[in-house]
Amino acid sequence: MAYLLNYTREPMDGMIYGPRLAYSMHLAVSRDGKEYKALNHNSGVLFVKATENEDGSLNPKSMKNPWLFILPDRRFGVAAVRIEGDGGEDSESKGCVVLFVSKDLLEYEELGLLKLGTEYIEEISCAYSEESGNIRLEWRDQSGSCFTARMRRLEELALMGEPEPLAEFSQQRLSAGGGSKDQGTENLGIEGAVPHNRLEILEETGEVWGNGIPAGIADRLCKKLLTPVNAGILFPEQVEADSREKLEQYRAEAVYSDGTRALKRVDWDLSKVDFEKKGVYDIQGKIRQQHFAFPVAYNRADPCIGRWKGKYYFIATNDADGNHTLYVRKGDSLEELTEAEEHLILDSSTHPGIGGLLWAPEFHEINGRLYIFHAATPGEFFWEESHVMELREGGDPACREDWSAPKRVVKADGSNICEAGKEITLDMTCFEWQGEWYAVWSQRQFLPKDLGAWLYIARLDPESPWRLLTEPVALSKPEYGWANNHTFVDEGPFALMGEDKLYLTFSSAAVDASYVVGLLTIEKNRDLLEPKNWRKKNYPILTSRSVEGEFGTGHNAYVTDEDGTVWNTYHARPGVDGVRSSGIRRVHFDLDGEPVLDLTEENDVREEYRLVRTSLVVK
């Protein structure tokens, strides 16, 4: 029998794993109930939303003592005690617990607060009773009093009658459908784990509710919450080609532990092949694996790579000089960019109104023209606003004289997006989706009250991409603990197109070691300007725990190479206190097509699978 464990963590140093991260629901799997494998890099998968005040400001929240249980309709419930973000008692939640439902333990809907009594709740447990057809709850409040009650459905957020007193709080009694209390921590082997309850994983995958989780759901959890690893290479035993160029059109398939695949080029040894002579040749080659040691550039943050007329161009925020210059690197390949010469294209003293803090530059091709979106200010931080530069017809992106002066982005009527000195805009990106152009950016109000940085979206004029066509709409706020860790920030958006979905990654929290990457998703034929059409993942997809030695990962952008491979450019710190530095890593796509940003080179193509052999038929 295998098990799924629900646990929280003991907080660590704030830069490593503070309360707003530790006080969330984590998951781990075990085959024997003793030794567990943490999912999602030992990071939380379920966080409580912040509450919002009338002025728009947020109150961060966390959870303690979550309880995971099974509902009869193949869904899952979670009940937890809501607390303040950093662990204190939440006065808004006195006498209440917060409830969630999930169909797969990957996406969760927060239902709201359930009132149980008048005292602060300490612990809660729940289980569905097949006999009575409702949900039984037991809880203990901070006075030590214990109670039980029933609910028809979680969504009703109401008890059936008054709570009944209990002599003691016994979570062991709720084993059917509600799991059992996991008391021991010494054999878990998971750093900082505080276990709460566990559910059995059944061998069969049929309709069940009471005794455990179907194996199919548990398998999917592992495939989604463990980073894929290369498990083999597929290539035909025999191929036909009459030239090196024809042979290179064949691609190997890398197979991964989650069942996904990715196409790879092969560098063949053709020293014994004569394409002018018919025959069968036994040949071998190696899977081509581009190498990008982290970092590819020190003191370069918010990196972006663009492809333009057969060349690659790298640009980033320059932390080395206090963000007063923007440089471009030019190369024939991605690898060349790591050693390419830097060319100055913008500084803080050439153009009126551009005095410093040149942030987050991005290349974007719109209707055959190349632009750079970036943020700049006349001098003061509180006047930072989004700007656009345009490359002249036939110009060289690495030549500063070929770029126009920055133009401030404005609304459709020509007015400013916000009032300088009170609000700032930055990290503007753009993309085309189903025939329309859109801009997404980060905007932060500082006066009369700091509301934190929110993501906004609007349609964009492709003929004049410094002009919005619609009023800005608030798309995302830093409502989860991983997004308001040390500060309230959602920023750095960048779009990635799937076949039937649009993915928008963004960065959250302070730009220190707690920086992370979140994910928003919307399906085709949905209105992008309607926030409820977007689905925000409850946990970040790239963090300081994702890749060893890289801290504060975030502010990423994507580029697709000539083979159709998508690459992620991002910044991270080589050490908790290291400088922001740029990295490049291939984007993998999981079994649902969602981007995977933590597949490292050594796990992308394992050394033992790099060698490929085949028979080459030359006719």
Solvent accessible surface area in square Angstrom, and as a share of the most:
residue,aa,sasa,rsa
1,M,114,0.51
2,A,20,0.16
3,Y,37,0.14
4,L,0,0.00
5,L,0,0.00
6,N,0,0.00
7,Y,0,0.00
8,T,8,0.05
9,R,8,0.03
10,E,101,0.45
11,P,45,0.28
12,M,72,0.32
13,D,93,0.48
14,G,31,0.30
15,M,71,0.32
16,I,60,0.30
17,Y,1,0.01
18,G,1,0.01
19,P,38,0.24
20,R,37,0.14
21,L,8,0.04
22,A,0,0.00
23,Y,55,0.21
24,S,0,0.00
25,M,0,0.00
26,H,0,0.00
27,L,0,0.00
28,A,0,0.00
29,V,23,0.13
30,S,5,0.04
31,R,212,0.77
32,D,83,0.43
33,G,13,0.12
34,K,126,0.54
35,E,126,0.56
36,Y,20,0.07
37,K,116,0.49
38,A,18,0.14
39,L,0,0.00
40,N,18,0.09
41,H,66,0.29
42,N,19,0.10
43,S,8,0.05
44,G,0,0.00
45,V,0,0.00
46,L,0,0.00
47,F,8,0.03
48,V,2,0.01
49,K,80,0.34
50,A,15,0.11
51,T,29,0.17
52,E,93,0.42
53,N,59,0.30
54,E,190,0.85
55,D,72,0.37
56,G,8,0.08
57,S,10,0.06
58,L,19,0.09
59,N,38,0.20
60,P,22,0.14
61,K,5,0.02
62,S,3,0.02
63,M,0,0.00
64,K,46,0.20
65,N,30,0.15
66,P,1,0.01
67,W,2,0.01
68,L,1,0.00
69,F,0,0.00
70,I,4,0.02
71,L,7,0.03
72,P,64,0.40
73,D,78,0.40
74,R,80,0.29
75,R,62,0.23
76,F,2,0.01
77,G,0,0.00
78,V,1,0.00
79,A,0,0.00
80,A,0,0.00
81,V,10,0.06
82,R,20,0.07
83,I,8,0.04
84,E,58,0.26
85,G,2,0.02
86,D,87,0.45
87,G,30,0.29
88,G,40,0.38
89,E,93,0.42
90,D,2,0.01
91,S,83,0.54
92,E,92,0.41
93,S,5,0.03
94,K,86,0.37
95,G,0,0.00
96,C,13,0.08
97,V,0,0.00
98,V,1,0.00
99,L,0,0.00
100,F,1,0.00
101,V,6,0.04
102,S,5,0.03
103,K,122,0.52
104,D,16,0.08
105,L,0,0.00
106,L,6,0.03
107,E,56,0.25
108,Y,31,0.12
109,E,102,0.46
110,E,46,0.21
111,L,34,0.17
112,G,22,0.21
113,L,53,0.26
114,L,1,0.01
115,K,115,0.49
116,L,9,0.05
117,G,28,0.27
118,T,108,0.63
119,E,81,0.36
120,Y,47,0.18
121,I,4,0.02
122,E,42,0.19
123,E,26,0.12
124,I,1,0.01
125,S,0,0.00
126,C,0,0.00
127,A,6,0.05
128,Y,32,0.12
129,S,29,0.18
130,E,122,0.55
131,E,172,0.77
132,S,54,0.35
133,G,40,0.39
134,N,15,0.08
135,I,5,0.03
136,R,56,0.20
137,L,0,0.00
138,E,0,0.00
139,W,4,0.01
140,R,74,0.27
141,D,8,0.04
142,Q,77,0.34
143,S,76,0.49
144,G,43,0.41
145,S,48,0.31
146,C,12,0.07
147,F,52,0.22
148,T,16,0.09
149,A,9,0.07
150,R,87,0.32
151,M,0,0.00
152,R,148,0.54
153,R,124,0.45
154,L,3,0.02
155,E,56,0.25
156,E,78,0.35
157,L,56,0.28
158,A,50,0.39
159,L,37,0.19
160,M,68,0.30
161,G,56,0.54
162,E,145,0.65
163,P,37,0.23
164,E,109,0.49
165,P,108,0.68
166,L,43,0.21
167,A,111,0.86
168,E,109,0.49
169,F,33,0.14
170,S,26,0.17
171,Q,18,0.08
172,Q,102,0.45
173,R,112,0.41
174,L,8,0.04
175,S,68,0.44
176,A,53,0.41
177,G,2,0.01
178,G,0,0.00
179,G,7,0.07
180,S,27,0.18
181,K,35,0.15
182,D,16,0.08
183,Q,126,0.56
184,G,33,0.32
185,T,70,0.41
186,E,137,0.61
187,N,79,0.41
188,L,6,0.03
189,G,77,0.74
190,I,21,0.11
191,E,108,0.49
192,G,27,0.26
193,A,13,0.10
194,V,48,0.27
195,P,9,0.06
196,H,9,0.04
197,N,1,0.00
198,R,60,0.22
199,L,4,0.02
200,E,63,0.28
201,I,16,0.08
202,L,17,0.08
203,E,139,0.62
204,E,98,0.44
205,T,82,0.48
206,G,38,0.37
207,E,140,0.63
208,V,36,0.21
209,W,47,0.16
210,G,8,0.08
211,N,111,0.57
212,G,1,0.01
213,I,0,0.00
214,P,7,0.05
215,A,27,0.21
216,G,36,0.35
217,I,27,0.14
218,A,6,0.05
219,D,71,0.37
220,R,75,0.27
221,L,1,0.00
222,C,34,0.21
223,K,63,0.27
224,K,33,0.14
225,L,9,0.05
226,L,56,0.28
227,T,32,0.19
228,P,4,0.03
229,V,44,0.25
230,N,4,0.02
231,A,57,0.44
232,G,13,0.12
233,I,35,0.18
234,L,81,0.40
235,F,33,0.14
236,P,65,0.41
237,E,153,0.69
238,Q,110,0.49
239,V,6,0.03
240,E,90,0.41
241,A,8,0.06
242,D,77,0.40
243,S,31,0.20
244,R,117,0.43
245,E,115,0.52
246,K,96,0.41
247,L,0,0.00
248,E,60,0.27
249,Q,126,0.56
250,Y,72,0.27
251,R,70,0.25
252,A,0,0.00
253,E,52,0.23
254,A,0,0.00
255,V,34,0.20
256,Y,4,0.01
257,S,69,0.45
258,D,6,0.03
259,G,55,0.53
260,T,17,0.10
261,R,134,0.49
262,A,17,0.13
263,L,117,0.58
264,K,16,0.07
265,R,59,0.22
266,V,7,0.04
267,D,68,0.35
268,W,25,0.09
269,D,82,0.43
270,L,18,0.09
271,S,94,0.60
272,K,181,0.77
273,V,21,0.12
274,D,65,0.34
275,F,47,0.19
276,E,164,0.73
277,K,134,0.57
278,K,158,0.67
279,G,29,0.28
280,V,97,0.56
281,Y,39,0.15
282,D,126,0.66
283,I,12,0.06
284,Q,72,0.32
285,G,5,0.05
286,K,99,0.42
287,I,0,0.00
288,R,87,0.32
289,Q,42,0.19
290,Q,40,0.18
291,H,126,0.56
292,F,13,0.06
293,A,59,0.46
294,F,52,0.22
295,P,25,0.15
296,V,20,0.12
297,A,7,0.05
298,Y,132,0.50
299,N,44,0.23
300,R,30,0.11
301,A,0,0.00
302,D,11,0.06
303,P,1,0.01
304,C,1,0.01
305,I,4,0.02
306,G,11,0.11
307,R,101,0.37
308,W,22,0.08
309,K,157,0.67
310,G,61,0.58
311,K,70,0.30
312,Y,6,0.02
313,Y,7,0.03
314,F,8,0.03
315,I,0,0.00
316,A,3,0.03
317,T,0,0.00
318,N,6,0.03
319,D,37,0.19
320,A,67,0.52
321,D,59,0.30
322,G,40,0.38
323,N,18,0.09
324,H,78,0.35
325,T,19,0.11
326,L,0,0.00
327,Y,64,0.24
328,V,0,0.00
329,R,29,0.10
330,K,70,0.29
331,G,4,0.04
332,D,83,0.43
333,S,34,0.22
334,L,7,0.03
335,E,72,0.32
336,E,84,0.38
337,L,3,0.01
338,T,36,0.21
339,E,156,0.70
340,A,23,0.18
341,E,124,0.56
342,E,54,0.24
343,H,60,0.27
344,L,54,0.27
345,I,5,0.02
346,L,1,0.00
347,D,21,0.11
348,S,22,0.14
349,S,101,0.65
350,T,71,0.41
351,H,49,0.22
352,P,133,0.83
353,G,45,0.43
354,I,8,0.04
355,G,24,0.23
356,G,2,0.02
357,L,38,0.19
358,L,0,0.00
359,W,41,0.15
360,A,1,0.01
361,P,0,0.00
362,E,5,0.02
363,F,11,0.05
364,H,19,0.08
365,E,95,0.43
366,I,1,0.00
367,N,93,0.48
368,G,45,0.44
369,R,74,0.27
370,L,6,0.03
371,Y,6,0.02
372,I,0,0.00
373,F,1,0.00
374,H,2,0.01
375,A,0,0.00
376,A,0,0.00
377,T,0,0.00
378,P,82,0.52
379,G,45,0.43
380,E,107,0.48
381,F,77,0.32
382,F,84,0.35
383,W,105,0.37
384,E,0,0.00
385,E,5,0.02
386,S,2,0.01
387,H,16,0.07
388,V,1,0.01
389,M,2,0.01
390,E,32,0.15
391,L,3,0.02
392,R,132,0.48
393,E,130,0.58
394,G,68,0.65
395,G,9,0.09
396,D,50,0.26
397,P,3,0.02
398,A,10,0.07
399,C,43,0.26
400,R,71,0.26
401,E,134,0.60
402,D,12,0.06
403,W,17,0.06
404,S,37,0.24
405,A,50,0.38
406,P,18,0.12
407,K,78,0.33
408,R,64,0.24
409,V,2,0.01
410,V,22,0.13
411,K,41,0.17
412,A,53,0.41
413,D,116,0.60
414,G,37,0.35
415,S,50,0.32
416,N,72,0.37
417,I,14,0.07
418,C,13,0.08
419,E,102,0.46
420,A,29,0.22
421,G,11,0.11
422,K,88,0.37
423,E,40,0.18
424,I,5,0.03
425,T,1,0.01
426,L,18,0.09
427,D,4,0.02
428,M,2,0.01
429,T,1,0.01
430,C,5,0.03
431,F,9,0.04
432,E,83,0.37
433,W,15,0.05
434,Q,92,0.41
435,G,61,0.59
436,E,66,0.30
437,W,29,0.10
438,Y,19,0.07
439,A,0,0.00
440,V,0,0.00
441,W,0,0.00
442,S,0,0.00
443,Q,18,0.08
444,R,41,0.15
445,Q,43,0.19
446,F,31,0.13
447,L,98,0.49
448,P,127,0.80
449,K,93,0.39
450,D,63,0.32
451,L,21,0.10
452,G,2,0.02
453,A,3,0.02
454,W,26,0.09
455,L,0,0.00
456,Y,37,0.14
457,I,0,0.00
458,A,0,0.00
459,R,76,0.28
460,L,1,0.01
461,D,27,0.14
462,P,33,0.21
463,E,128,0.58
464,S,28,0.18
465,P,0,0.00
466,W,43,0.15
467,R,78,0.28
468,L,0,0.00
469,L,68,0.34
470,T,37,0.22
471,E,114,0.51
472,P,32,0.20
473,V,41,0.24
474,A,33,0.25
475,L,17,0.08
476,S,5,0.03
477,K,47,0.20
478,P,0,0.00
479,E,37,0.17
480,Y,13,0.05
481,G,1,0.01
482,W,1,0.00
483,A,2,0.02
484,N,0,0.00
485,N,6,0.03
486,H,89,0.40
487,T,33,0.19
488,F,51,0.21
489,V,10,0.06
490,D,0,0.00
491,E,20,0.09
492,G,0,0.00
493,P,1,0.01
494,F,18,0.08
495,A,11,0.09
496,L,13,0.07
497,M,83,0.37
498,G,28,0.27
499,E,162,0.73
500,D,85,0.44
501,K,46,0.19
502,L,0,0.00
503,Y,5,0.02
504,L,0,0.00
505,T,0,0.00
506,F,1,0.00
507,S,0,0.00
508,S,0,0.00
509,A,0,0.00
510,A,18,0.14
511,V,67,0.39
512,D,26,0.14
513,A,2,0.02
514,S,8,0.05
515,Y,1,0.01
516,V,3,0.02
517,V,0,0.00
518,G,0,0.00
519,L,2,0.01
520,L,3,0.02
521,T,3,0.02
522,I,2,0.01
523,E,78,0.35
524,K,84,0.36
525,N,131,0.67
526,R,115,0.42
527,D,81,0.42
528,L,4,0.02
529,L,41,0.20
530,E,62,0.28
531,P,50,0.31
532,K,167,0.71
533,N,30,0.16
534,W,19,0.07
535,R,80,0.29
536,K,41,0.17
537,K,21,0.09
538,N,10,0.05
539,Y,11,0.04
540,P,9,0.06
541,I,27,0.14
542,L,0,0.00
543,T,6,0.04
544,S,17,0.11
545,R,56,0.21
546,S,14,0.09
547,V,17,0.10
548,E,175,0.79
549,G,38,0.36
550,E,9,0.04
551,F,46,0.19
552,G,1,0.01
553,T,0,0.00
554,G,0,0.00
555,H,7,0.03
556,N,1,0.01
557,A,2,0.02
558,Y,18,0.07
559,V,11,0.07
560,T,63,0.37
561,D,8,0.04
562,E,118,0.53
563,D,58,0.30
564,G,49,0.47
565,T,32,0.19
566,V,22,0.12
567,W,13,0.05
568,N,1,0.01
569,T,1,0.00
570,Y,2,0.01
571,H,2,0.01
572,A,0,0.00
573,R,42,0.15
574,P,51,0.32
575,G,24,0.23
576,V,45,0.26
577,D,138,0.72
578,G,16,0.16
579,V,67,0.38
580,R,36,0.13
581,S,0,0.00
582,S,0,0.00
583,G,1,0.01
584,I,8,0.04
585,R,16,0.06
586,R,26,0.09
587,V,1,0.01
588,H,2,0.01
589,F,71,0.30
590,D,16,0.08
591,L,72,0.36
592,D,55,0.28
593,G,30,0.28
594,E,16,0.07
595,P,7,0.04
596,V,21,0.12
597,L,2,0.01
598,D,17,0.09
599,L,3,0.01
600,T,22,0.13
601,E,43,0.19
602,E,113,0.51
603,N,40,0.20
604,D,6,0.03
605,V,6,0.03
606,R,80,0.29
607,E,120,0.54
608,E,114,0.51
609,Y,75,0.28
610,R,57,0.21
611,L,75,0.37
612,V,8,0.05
613,R,162,0.59
614,T,10,0.06
615,S,24,0.16
616,L,0,0.00
617,V,18,0.10
618,V,4,0.02
619,K,150,0.64
